[in-house]
Amino acid sequence: MDPRDQEIDGILRQHLAILSSIIDDIHQLEDCLRSGRIFLAKTRCNSSSAGACISQISYNRADMSTRGATARVNCNDSSDTPKFELLDELVPINVEATTKQSVSVNERSMDPIHWFSGVLVPPSLRHAQSCFRRSLRLVVDLAMKRAALVASTKRLNTLIYQRESADSVLPVGMTTVKG
């Protein structure tokens, strides 16, 4: 067997393993998002006090328009395959903390659970948040695996092209026989 064929086989096995891992992560992501939505629904239904309820009437729209959270991801393109890293799961959009006291207040207000529930947070709401945070990590893992899949696809295409080019070239002094 040609060494190039062995390399193609190895990369193809790696490619299929990455595909399988991506499919597994997609299923986990679906499960996390589904569980998070179910826990949110349980919180809505099970809350006995109006303060713990999560709905449009549970928070001040004007207050919420000044708040927001986002996730920050670092992308390192230094190698052939980009690497992604989740830096902050919840970063406030407008943080202007100058003193230690305001930093601790902002850290507490960064947690969206406190935007809705105040001090007493229902366990189902905490479970929902943990499901959604896990979803963030899964999305970053999926991005890294997708980048690895693209890199292995490029390498596989290059090797197949080289193999086909080598097969189409006849050695010097050889002629084809027509018959």
C-alpha positions in Angstrom: 0.0 0.0 0.0 1.2 3.4 -0.9 2.3 5.7 2.0 0.0 8.4 0.6 -2.9 5.9 0.8 -2.1 5.2 4.4 -2.1 8.9 5.2 -5.4 9.3 3.5 -6.9 6.5 5.5 -5.6 8.0 8.8 -7.0 11.4 8.0 -10.3 9.9 6.9 -10.6 8.0 10.2 -9.8 11.3 12.0 -12.3 13.1 9.9 -15.1 10.5 10.7 -14.2 10.7 14.4 -14.6 14.5 14.4 -17.9 14.2 12.6 -19.1 11.7 15.2 -18.0 14.0 18.0 -19.8 16.9 16.4 -23.0 15.0 16.2 -22.7 14.0 19.8 -22.1 17.6 20.9 -25.1 18.8 18.8 -27.3 16.2 20.6 -25.9 17.4 24.0 -26.6 21.1 23.0 -30.2 20.2 22.0 -30.6 18.5 25.4 -29.2 21.4 27.3 -31.3 24.0 25.6 -34.4 21.8 26.0 -33.7 21.3 29.7 -33.1 25.0 30.2 -36.4 25.9 28.6 -38.2 23.2 30.7 -36.7 24.6 33.9 -37.7 28.1 32.9 -41.3 26.9 32.3 -41.3 25.1 35.7 -40.2 28.3 37.4 -43.0 30.2 35.7 -45.6 27.7 36.8 -44.3 26.9 40.3 -43.6 30.4 41.6 -46.0 31.3 44.3 -44.9 34.9 44.6 -45.0 37.5 41.9 -41.3 38.4 42.6 -40.1 35.0 41.5 -42.2 34.8 38.4 -40.4 35.2 35.1 -42.5 37.0 32.6 -42.8 40.4 31.0 -44.5 41.8 34.1 -41.7 40.5 36.4 -39.2 43.2 35.5 -39.0 46.8 34.6 -38.6 47.2 30.8 -36.8 50.5 31.2 -34.4 49.0 33.7 -33.8 46.0 31.4 -33.1 48.1 28.4 -29.9 49.4 30.1 -28.8 45.9 31.0 -27.6 43.1 28.9 -25.2 40.3 28.9 -23.1 38.7 26.3 -20.5 35.9 26.1 -16.9 36.7 25.0 -14.9 34.1 23.0 -11.2 34.4 22.2 -10.3 33.1 18.7 -6.6 32.2 18.2 -5.7 31.9 14.5 -2.0 31.3 15.0 -2.1 27.7 13.8 -3.8 26.0 10.8 -6.8 25.2 13.0 -8.3 28.1 15.0 -8.7 27.6 18.7 -11.7 29.1 20.5 -11.9 29.8 24.3 -14.8 31.0 26.3 -13.5 34.0 28.2 -16.6 35.3 30.0 -19.9 33.6 30.2 -21.7 36.7 31.3 -20.2 40.0 30.5 -22.3 43.1 31.2 -22.6 45.3 28.2 -22.1 48.7 30.0 -19.8 48.2 33.0 -18.3 51.3 34.5 -16.9 50.1 37.7 -14.2 52.3 39.3 -14.2 51.4 42.9 -14.1 48.0 44.7 -17.6 48.6 46.0 -19.1 49.3 42.6 -17.2 46.2 41.2 -18.9 43.9 43.7 -22.3 45.5 43.0 -21.7 45.0 39.3 -20.6 41.4 39.7 -23.8 40.7 41.5 -25.9 42.5 38.9 -24.1 40.6 36.1 -25.9 37.5 37.1 -29.2 37.6 35.1 -31.0 35.5 37.8 -30.8 38.5 40.1 -32.4 40.7 37.4 -35.6 38.7 37.7 -35.7 37.1 41.1 -33.9 39.2 43.6 -32.4 37.4 46.5 -34.5 34.2 46.7 -33.8 32.4 43.5 -35.9 29.3 42.7 -33.8 26.1 42.2 -35.4 25.5 38.8 -34.2 28.9 37.7 -30.6 28.1 38.8 -30.9 24.8 36.9 -32.1 26.6 33.8 -29.1 29.0 34.0 -26.6 26.1 34.4 -28.1 24.4 31.3 -27.7 27.6 29.3 -24.2 28.1 30.5 -23.3 24.6 29.6 -24.8 25.3 26.1 -22.3 28.2 25.8 -19.4 25.8 26.4 -20.8 23.3 24.0 -21.1 26.0 21.3 -17.4 26.9 21.7 -16.5 23.2 21.6 -18.5 22.8 18.4 -16.7 25.7 16.9 -13.3 24.2 17.6 -14.4 20.8 16.2 -15.9 22.5 13.1 -12.5 24.2 12.6 -10.7 20.9 12.9 -13.2 19.3 10.5 -12.5 22.0 7.9 -8.7 21.5 8.4 -9.0 17.8 7.9 -11.2 18.3 4.9 -8.6 20.5 3.3 -5.8 18.1 4.1 -7.8 15.2 2.7 -8.6 17.0 -0.5 -5.0 17.9 -0.9 -3.8 14.3 -0.5 -6.5 12.9 -2.8 -5.5 15.5 -5.5 -1.8 14.6 -5.1 -2.6 10.9 -5.4 -4.8 11.4 -8.5 -2.1 13.6 -10.1 0.6 11.0 -9.4 -1.6 8.3 -10.9 -2.2 10.2 -14.0 1.5 10.9 -14.7 3.4 8.1 -16.5 7.0 7.4 -15.6 9.6 8.8 -18.0 10.2 6.4 -20.9 6.9 4.6 -20.6 4.3 4.7 -23.3 0.8 3.6 -23.4 -0.1 0.6 -25.5 -3.1 1.0 -27.7 -4.8 -2.2 -28.6 
